[in-house]
Amino acid sequence: MGSEGPKAVTIHVTGFKKFQGSCSVLETAGDGALQMLYKILESGISGTNTSNEQVLWIHFGVNSGSSKFALEEQAVNEATFRCPDQLGWQPQQLPVVPEDGGTSRIRQTSLPTFEIIKFLKKKGLDVTISQDAGRFVCNYVYYHSLRFAEQKGHKSLFVHVPLFSTIDEETQMQFVATLLEAIASTC
């Protein structure tokens, strides 16, 4: 049997390039950015994946209309962009992944969001659970990530943050550190 010990956890964090106040890593685009998204997701898989390793994806996006942090519990297989993405694509009522069926298909995170929220609130952070990541690029990326995570036995979470003009950068950095602590204590 040997000593199995606790699972090693590898956490990958992504965000978007500049677009209406957000910044860095992925193009703020849907279909045109899929090749890069999957390249990033695949790069997160070590060649030595074992049953004693847990891989977690945390994606951050800005919700300019929000005054608090939001953990997104699910993504919907629907791409309806209110405006064109950075590459000019503006789908309307299309499935994110056609093989998954219609636009009403939902994928959910397997992380214990209620426990994570409880931990964050105890630390004094203004955070909520959201059931709607929108139908724009955030939902598009999250749906693909949840699907990929499910196929690979990983976990995925999308977090919406307010603009820095609403919650300053220092507080947001503290939130991210506390979120990682919350995830470590609940997984």
KETORNU-820313 format. One line per field, with one value per residue (C-alpha): residue number from 1; residue in three letters; x, y, z. Coordinates in nm, 4 decimals, decimal comma, always signed. Example, Ala and Ser with C-alpha at 12.3 -4.5 7.8 and 13.67 -1.06 7.14 Angstrom:
nr	(1 2)
rest	(ALA SER)
u	(+1,2300 +1,3670)
v	(-0,4500 -0,1060)
w	(+0,7800 +0,7140)
//
This chain:
nr	(1 2 3 4 5 6 7 8 9 10 11 12 13 14 15 16 17 18 19 20 21 22 23 24 25 26 27 28 29 30 31 32 33 34 35 36 37 38 39 40 41 42 43 44 45 46 47 48 49 50 51 52 53 54 55 56 57 58 59 60 61 62 63 64 65 66 67 68 69 70 71 72 73 74 75 76 77 78 79 80 81 82 83 84 85 86 87 88 89 90 91 92 93 94 95 96 97 98 99 100 101 102 103 104 105 106 107 108 109 110 111 112 113 114 115 116 117 118 119 120 121 122 123 124 125 126 127 128 129 130 131 132 133 134 135 136 137 138 139 140 141 142 143 144 145 146 147 148 149 150 151 152 153 154 155 156 157 158 159 160 161 162 163 164 165 166 167 168 169 170 171 172 173 174 175 176 177 178 179 180 181 182 183 184 185 186 187)
rest	(MET GLY SER GLU GLY PRO LYS ALA VAL THR ILE HIS VAL THR GLY PHE LYS LYS PHE GLN GLY SER CYS SER VAL LEU GLU THR ALA GLY ASP GLY ALA LEU GLN MET LEU TYR LYS ILE LEU GLU SER GLY ILE SER GLY THR ASN THR SER ASN GLU GLN VAL LEU TRP ILE HIS PHE GLY VAL ASN SER GLY SER SER LYS PHE ALA LEU GLU GLU GLN ALA VAL ASN GLU ALA THR PHE ARG CYS PRO ASP GLN LEU GLY TRP GLN PRO GLN GLN LEU PRO VAL VAL PRO GLU ASP GLY GLY THR SER ARG ILE ARG GLN THR SER LEU PRO THR PHE GLU ILE ILE LYS PHE LEU LYS LYS LYS GLY LEU ASP VAL THR ILE SER GLN ASP ALA GLY ARG PHE VAL CYS ASN TYR VAL TYR TYR HIS SER LEU ARG PHE ALA GLU GLN LYS GLY HIS LYS SER LEU PHE VAL HIS VAL PRO LEU PHE SER THR ILE ASP GLU GLU THR GLN MET GLN PHE VAL ALA THR LEU LEU GLU ALA ILE ALA SER THR CYS)
u	(+0,0000 +0,2816 +0,2369 +0,0068 -0,0037 -0,2173 -0,2844 -0,0511 -0,2568 -0,1526 -0,3448 -0,3454 -0,4802 -0,5946 -0,7381 -0,8106 -0,6128 -0,7198 -1,0864 -1,3239 -1,0997 -0,9649 -0,6119 -0,3658 -0,3218 -0,6138 -0,7526 -1,0928 -1,2446 -1,4614 -1,4175 -1,1083 -0,9238 -1,0062 -0,6743 -0,4850 -0,7277 -0,6816 -0,3054 -0,3052 -0,5338 -0,3246 -0,0012 -0,1384 -0,1266 +0,2009 +0,3336 +0,3408 -0,0251 -0,1061 -0,4063 -0,2239 -0,2362 -0,5264 -0,5265 -0,7394 -0,8163 -0,9216 -1,0306 -1,0814 -1,2963 -1,4200 -1,7855 -1,7935 -2,1460 -2,0641 -1,9652 -1,8550 -1,6684 -1,8716 -1,7879 -1,9578 -2,1144 -2,1967 -2,1647 -2,4269 -2,3719 -2,4863 -2,2860 -2,4843 -2,2415 -2,3897 -2,1079 -1,8274 -1,5322 -1,1750 -1,1578 -1,4905 -1,6988 -2,0544 -2,2486 -2,6202 -2,7814 -2,5178 -2,4064 -2,0579 -1,9887 -2,2317 -2,1527 -2,2977 -2,6441 -2,8597 -2,8030 -2,9777 -2,7011 -2,5287 -2,1939 -2,1228 -1,8061 -1,7220 -1,5634 -1,7504 -1,8510 -2,0687 -1,7782 -1,5414 -1,7881 -1,8266 -1,4472 -1,4172 -1,6990 -1,5371 -1,2329 -1,4544 -1,4729 -1,7877 -1,8492 -2,1466 -2,2270 -2,3569 -2,5579 -2,5057 -2,1643 -2,3423 -2,3360 -2,0282 -1,6601 -1,6465 -1,9206 -1,7672 -1,4246 -1,5744 -1,7924 -1,4900 -1,2836 -1,5536 -1,5866 -1,2088 -1,1827 -1,4543 -1,2845 -0,9445 -1,0605 -0,9653 -1,1596 -1,2470 -1,3838 -1,4607 -1,4507 -1,5926 -1,4265 -1,5353 -1,3394 -1,0417 -1,2370 -1,4987 -1,2681 -0,9038 -0,6233 -0,4739 -0,8073 -0,8473 -0,4999 -0,5908 -0,9097 -0,7136 -0,4728 -0,7654 -0,9500 -0,6479 -0,6361 -1,0095 -0,9723 -0,6751 -0,8717 -1,1841 -1,0355)
v	(+0,0000 +0,2434 +0,6025 +0,7773 +1,1106 +1,4078 +1,4862 +1,7304 +2,0229 +2,2162 +2,5395 +2,7242 +3,0786 +3,2576 +3,5966 +3,8000 +4,0570 +4,4194 +4,4509 +4,6888 +4,7090 +4,3519 +4,2276 +3,9532 +3,5999 +3,4939 +3,6887 +3,8270 +3,6199 +3,3146 +3,0772 +3,2515 +3,1969 +2,8257 +2,7006 +2,9079 +2,8139 +2,4415 +2,4868 +2,6474 +2,3787 +2,0968 +2,2569 +2,2246 +1,8482 +1,7054 +1,3976 +1,2336 +1,2774 +1,0295 +0,9539 +1,1506 +1,4771 +1,7230 +1,9865 +2,2965 +2,5777 +2,9183 +3,1692 +3,5377 +3,7827 +4,1331 +4,2126 +4,5901 +4,6076 +4,4246 +4,5599 +4,2225 +3,9070 +3,6192 +3,2498 +3,1094 +2,7707 +2,6870 +2,7657 +2,7236 +2,5767 +2,9023 +3,1716 +3,4923 +3,7837 +4,1271 +4,2836 +4,1457 +3,9890 +4,1125 +3,9188 +4,0534 +3,7393 +3,7927 +3,4645 +3,4631 +3,1630 +2,9140 +2,6156 +2,6629 +2,2947 +2,1627 +1,7983 +1,8657 +1,9251 +2,2334 +2,5694 +2,4674 +2,2203 +2,3246 +2,2190 +2,2802 +2,3142 +2,0222 +2,2518 +2,3033 +2,6641 +2,7031 +2,6007 +2,8307 +3,1221 +3,0575 +3,0682 +3,3916 +3,5630 +3,4709 +3,6620 +3,9673 +3,9499 +4,0560 +3,7530 +3,5692 +3,2574 +3,3196 +3,0838 +3,2915 +3,3600 +3,5497 +3,4362 +3,6291 +3,5270 +3,4404 +3,1811 +3,0560 +2,9973 +2,8534 +2,6050 +2,4768 +2,4612 +2,2703 +2,0232 +1,9774 +1,9410 +1,6768 +1,4790 +1,4931 +1,4505 +1,8093 +2,0896 +2,4318 +2,7562 +3,0930 +3,4030 +3,7406 +4,0400 +4,4063 +4,6860 +4,8278 +5,1532 +4,9628 +4,7413 +4,8502 +4,6298 +4,5630 +4,4295 +4,2180 +4,0695 +3,9897 +3,8246 +3,6018 +3,4937 +3,4200 +3,2335 +3,0061 +2,9506 +2,8704 +2,6211 +2,4557 +2,4205 +2,2765 +2,0377)
w	(+0,0000 +0,0818 +0,1886 -0,0489 +0,1340 +0,0353 -0,3287 -0,4961 -0,6256 -0,9346 -0,9884 -1,3208 -1,3374 -1,6522 -1,7326 -2,0436 -2,2378 -2,2137 -2,2996 -2,1290 -1,8216 -1,7871 -1,8502 -1,9567 -2,0932 -2,3225 -2,6160 -2,5279 -2,8019 -2,8419 -3,1344 -3,2703 -2,9424 -2,9001 -3,0339 -2,7765 -2,4968 -2,5596 -2,5940 -2,2490 -2,1028 -2,2498 -2,1251 -1,7732 -1,7916 -1,6722 -1,8405 -1,4990 -1,3993 -1,1282 -0,9132 -0,6433 -0,8412 -0,8717 -1,1469 -1,0997 -1,3456 -1,2137 -1,4763 -1,3959 -1,5885 -1,5192 -1,4644 -1,5010 -1,3559 -1,0332 -0,6942 -0,5524 -0,6414 -0,7915 -0,8115 -1,1193 -1,0503 -1,4089 -1,7768 -2,0475 -2,3937 -2,5522 -2,7272 -2,7679 -2,7691 -2,6975 -2,8985 -3,1168 -2,9361 -2,9930 -3,3204 -3,4468 -3,3850 -3,2598 -3,2468 -3,1681 -2,9972 -3,1114 -2,9037 -2,7570 -2,8294 -3,0935 -3,0020 -2,6538 -2,7938 -2,7640 -2,6030 -2,2808 -2,1787 -1,8545 -1,7092 -1,3398 -1,1383 -0,9134 -0,6549 -0,3246 -0,3941 -0,0828 +0,1432 -0,0467 -0,0131 +0,3601 +0,4009 +0,2000 +0,3885 +0,7225 +0,5962 +0,5367 +0,1572 -0,0301 -0,2510 -0,3950 -0,5935 -0,9427 -1,1610 -1,4765 -1,6288 -1,9067 -2,2671 -2,3730 -2,3786 -2,0041 -2,0359 -2,3637 -2,2073 -1,8880 -2,0768 -2,2680 -1,9483 -1,7549 -2,0426 -2,0639 -1,6843 -1,6792 -1,9569 -1,7842 -1,4234 -1,3356 -1,1676 -1,3062 -1,1629 -1,3199 -1,1000 -1,1970 -1,0358 -1,0371 -1,2020 -1,0074 -0,9845 -0,7815 -0,5718 -0,5734 -0,7051 -0,3601 -0,2284 -0,5412 -0,4961 -0,1342 -0,2624 -0,5015 -0,2253 +0,0082 -0,2676 -0,3169 +0,0596 +0,0603 -0,2221 -0,0499 +0,2731 +0,1054 -0,1505)
//
